Amino acid sequence: MMTNKPTFADRKKREAAMRKAGRLPPGQALTEKFPVLHYGAIPDCDPNSWDFRIWGEVEQPATLTYESFMQLPRVDAQFDLHCVTRWSKFDTHWSGVRFNTLIETGLVKIKPSARFILQHAENGYTANMPIDLMKAETFLLATHFEGQPLTPEHGFPLRGLVGAIPGRKDLKDVYLWKGAKWLRGLEILPADQPGFWEQAGYHNEGDIWKEQRSA
């Protein structure tokens, strides 16, 4: 059975509706696709040898295997995604593990000195965020997208995913680059440390509503 693909006019109509609803940030355009953007080549991953580390300002470092990570309590989440390259994708569905779950399960005990987190990913990529944003509902250690495991180009087996929740004015919304694909670890820090793109001239905070794209 054939289905009609959305036309340009359809997309512009939905874009206008999102702008009117206050969900489309300034300088952004709606996309129905999911563009693939990243630094470096897509890495190969063998779940049997993959691990995930948490270290730094914690009482004791922790290392999880793929199997043990997948056994952590999980949540489903719906986000609007906003890329610094000016595309926005709405009503995306994800599942994964909240950062707070690592704390609530006792897996990680964070020291009072902890203020920031540096995400470490494959290919030497890093992304920095204040610990309060990592604890917020807008951040997810994501393993699934639209009911399916992440594909390699979108970060399999794990990515830091940061999105916006419509209507939640109490939460700070940042651009998608602040979540790292192919995530391998979290370094808990007492002070901020610029990530890969921040070192290259991107804005350190990346607020989507203030168009904080470059420093």
C-alpha positions, 0 to 999 in steps of 0.5 A: 500500500502506497502512502503519500510523502509530506510535500514541501507545502505540508512541511511549511504548514507544520513548521508555521504551526510549531512556530505559532505554538512556541516550539520552533526556536529562532533561526530553526527550520522543521525537518521530517528527516533525521540528519546524520551529523558527527565528528569522525567515522562511525565506530564499530561496536562489539557489545561483548567488549563495550563498557561504560565508565563513570569517574572523577568527583565520585566516591568510587569509580564505576564500570558497567558492561553492555549487559549490566547497563541494559539492566538498569531501570529505563524510561521512555521520553518524547523530545523536540530536537534542535540542532545548531545547524538550524534544523528541528525535529519534533515529537521524537520518541526515545528510551534509555536511562536517566542520569539520576538513576545512576545515583538513585540505584547507588551505582554512583555516589557523587561528591559535594564538589561535583559541578559539571560533567564531561561526556567522553565518546568514541573518536576522542569526542567530548561534550560538557554540561552542568551537572544540573542539566544532566539531572534534568528530564531533558537529558537521557542516556539513550539506547533506543529511538522510535522503539528500535535500538539505535542505529550505528549512525545515530550512536549505537549502543549509547548516546547522550541525548538532550532535547526539549519538552514542549511547555516546560519553561522551567527547563533549560533547552540546549542544542543537540551537540551537547549530547554525545553519540557513541558515549563511553563514559562520564567524567564528573568535574568540580569545574567546567571544561570545554568539550570538543565543539566548545574548543572549536568556537561553539558557545559554551552553553548553547541555549536554543532560545537565545541562539547561542551558537558561537562564542 
